[in-house]
Every structure is written in structure tokens, then in C-alpha cells.
Amino acid sequence: SNQKISGVLYAVFGAVLILLGISMTANQAKGYVVEIDGAKLKVPGTYTDIEALGYHIDAGEEIKTLQATEKAIKNSATYVVKNAEGKEIKLTFENREDADRPATECEFIALYVCEENGPKIKLPNGVKSGMSEKDVEAIWGRGTPKGIGGSAAEYKAKVNFNSYRINIVYDGNLMNRKVASIRVTDGLY
């Protein structure tokens, strides 16, 4: 009957819209958003994103060509970018495409900021550079210990269907350690 056909059509059409909505939401939400000196930046991101914040690779530095994903012999490279004040961020670019391309045309999949010579960094949950280890643990709990004497901790974060690894290194004596550096990596590898 016509009612059964229209009921099936509505059900199929509704399911397609739901799946389309989930797919669009996952794609739009890809990225772990951090704040760099108050400006938002997504990991993974592009070289254009980091340039918009005033950071650049030194003009004399050679930009490597990264091989396509299927070759996977040399598909990543790490560069230090600096702003006019001399603040530094270390970025690892990775080619996830089907053709060889310059590193600056690939996404950066990891971002590393050191308190000593870098900008202020703040994570979505409020963890930031210079924060005490106790305050980090009050927000995030105790991370997986890393480094000599547990001087670092690793955390895992999820944004929709995407996973991120956050590494925090502490500096100072055992009773009063502070966040010395933060590394955010897209994926858990």
C-alpha cells in the first residue's frame, strides 16, 4: 500500500540524513583545539594556520618534500617555527595524501611548546604551561608516568571519533613541579 511505501521511504530518508549529519559533524570537529597566547589553533593543522598566528619557518631552512602515504619511507618532517618575538613552536608535518608534496603543504600532526622559549599554551580542559603538577592532576587525574622518575605524564583525549595524545613534561623539585612543556599529537601513534 501507499502508506507502507511512504513509511519505508521516510525511514530510509531519515537514516540517510542521520548518517550524513554524523559524518559532517565528525569532519567539522576533527582537531584538538589549543590556545597559543590566547589564539585558537587546531591539531592537526596547516602551515597557513600557524602563519596566521605570526609564526614562520626560518627563510634559510630547506623545506623537504614528503612522500605520499603509500610510500611511507619519508612522509614526516619536524620544523621549528618562530614569531617576531623569538617564541618557538616545534611542528611535525606528515603527508597523508596520495602524492608527494612539500612539508608546508601537508598537515602538522604534532605540536610541541616549551615553557622556556615558547608561547603560552592552554588545552581545552584548562591545563596550561606553568601550571603545577597538582593542579594538572586535579583537572585530569594522574597520567601515565613517562621519563626518568616520572618527570612526564601522558594523557589521551578524544574529540568525537578522533584520538589525541598529550605529553606533559614537568620541571622543578618533586614537591613543586610545574608544566615545562606540552606536546599534542593527532592519533595515538
N, C-alpha and C positions, 0 to 999 in steps of 0.2 A: 504494500500500500504506500501511498504518498507520505503518510506520517512516518513510517519506518524509514523510508529513504531520506527524508529530511532530517530525522533524528540521527541517522548514521553520518550524514554529511556534516551536521553541526558538531558531532563528537570528533570526527576526523579533523575538521577545520580548527576546532578548539585545541586539539592535541598539537597540531602544526604550529599554531600561534604560541602555545606554551613552550614548545621546543625552541622556536625561533627566539622567543624572549629570553630563555635561559642562555642560549648561545650568544646573543647580543650582550647580555649582562656580563657574562664571563669575559668576553673580549674587551669590553669597555673597562672592566675592573682589573684587567691584568696590570700588575705593577704594585710594588710595595712603596708607598709614598713616604718619603722622609723630608725633613726640613733642613735646608742648608742656609745658615744665617737668616732664618725666617722665611726663605723662599721654598716652595714645594718642588720636589724632584722625584720622578718615578724610577724605580729599578725593576726591570730593565728600562733603559732609556737610550736616547740618541745623542750623538755629539752635538747636534743642534740644540738639544735641551740644555746641555752643560754650558755651551757658548752663550745662551740666553742669560745665564747667571754670571757671565763675565769671566769664565774660565776657558783657557786655551792650552793646547799642546805647544811647547816651545817651537818657534818657527824653524829652527835648525834641525829638529828631530825628524828622522825618516819615518814616514807612515807606511807600515807594512801592508802588503796585500795578503788577506786571509783567504785560505782555500775554502771552497764550497764544503758544506756539511758532509757530503758523501765521501770526500777525500779524507777529511778529518785528520790530516797529518799535522798541519799548522793552521788551525782555524781560530786561534785566540792570540791576543797580544795585550800587554799591560802598559799603560802610559800614565805619567803624572801630568795633571793639568793644573795651571796656576791662574790666579786672578791678579789684578793690578797691585794688590796689597801684598802679594807673595804667598798668599794662603794656598795650600796644596790639597788636592784630592787625587787618589790613585784609582784609575778605572781599568777594568779588564773588559776588552771588547771581544765579541765572539761572532763568527759568521754562521748564521743559522739558515742561510739561503742556499739556492741551488747553483749559484755562480760565484766565482772568485770576486772579491771586492776589497777596496781599501778599508782598513780598520775603522776609519772615521765615518764610513757609510754603513757600518754594522752597529748592532745594539751593544751598549755596555751592559754586561750581565752581573758585574760586581763593582761595588763602590767601597773604598776604604778611606776613612778620615781619622787622622791622628790629632789629638788634642794639642800637641806641642806646636805643630806648624800648619794646622788645618783650620777650616771654619768651624763654627758651632754646628753640631748635628743633633737633630731631635727625631726620635722614632714616633710612630703613631700612638703608641701607648704612653708617651711622656718620658721614656728613657732618653737621656741626653748626655753629651760629653761633659766631663767634670763631675757627674753625679756620683754619690757614694755607692759602694757595693751594696750596703744595707738598703738604700733607697731603691736600687735596681731590683733587689730580691723582694722588696715589699710590693713592687708592681708586678714582677714577672715570675717570682719564685726563684728557686735555685736552678741555675742552668747546668748543663753537662760540663763538668770540670775539664779544662784543657790547659796545656802549658805546664811549665815547671812549678810545682807547689800550688797548682790550681789557680795560677795568676790570670787565667782567662776562663770564660764561660761561653758555651754555645747554646743558642736557643733556636727553636723552629717556630715559624709563623706561617699562617695561611691567610690568603685573601681570596675569597671564593674558592676556586678549584686549584689555585696556584700556591706552591710551597716556596718558602724563603728560609735561608739560613742566616742567622745573625750571630756574629762572633764579637765578643766584648773582651778587651784586654784591660786589666786593672794595673794601677801603679800605686806605690806607697807601701807603708808597713801593713802587716796583716790585720791590724785593728782598725785602720783608717784608709782603706784602699778606695781609689776613685777611678772612674772610667777614663782610660788613657786613649783608647781607640775603639772604633766601631767599624765592622765590615758587614755589609749586606750583600748577599749573593742570591741571584734568581735560581731557584731549584735547590735541590738538596745534595748535589754532587760536589 
